[in-house]
Amino acid sequence: MAAVDTAYFEQLYAQQDDPWGVATHWYEARKRAVLLASLPGARLGRVFEPGCASGVLTQALAERAEHVLATDLSVKALDAARARFDRAGVRNVTLARAVLPEEWPVADHPAFDLVVLSELGYYFDASSWDRMAARAVTSLAPGGTIVACHWLHPFGERRLDTHVVHGAIARQPGLFPLVDHAEQDFLLQVWSRDPASPARKEGLA
């Protein structure tokens, strides 16, 4: 069994550039704002976003990052993201096609200050996602952060429960939980190699 159904995503993006309405739904805009507000620092350094889709969240991350590496397994999704960045004049994003977890970019890139795992974990089989979680942690810089955000409702292509997806990350050694935000629709959690909260980092607590 393949880790992720590549053909499904290529067919999806052949029909439209933004199949989930990430750029148009208020739900998505609000969720994106919650994710960005949950990150422990104003500046994000080096960011890795696998499964970037058409690049809506990527563009928001780029506004706060030194550099973003964004990958997707769909060439059409990457084309849509590239067109978005060209229109907006975004210059600090590198786009690449990658089939994960096999092509996780640890060997070719420096350690990441932030890894963003948003709305992709439930498409993997359990063993492949465990490998993804392990690689996300081992590719973190000292003090680096992982944020995971996933839909909670059932849908046809789901292979893992969202709590299983996040649990695979939480079990990794060397991480400290910073944010645990649950709503009816999604679960958002943040872990870091640095146990200090944003308030502690600024000497407020």
Secondary structure by P-SEA (a helix, b strand, c coil): ccccaaaaaaaaaaaccccccccccaaaaaaaaaaaaacccccccbbbbccccccaaaaaaaacccccbbbbccaaaaaaaaaaaaaaccccbbbbbbcccccccccccccccbbbbccccccccaaaaaaaaaaaaaacccbbbbbbbbbccccccccccaaaaaaaaaacccccccbbbbcccbbbbbbcccccccccccccc
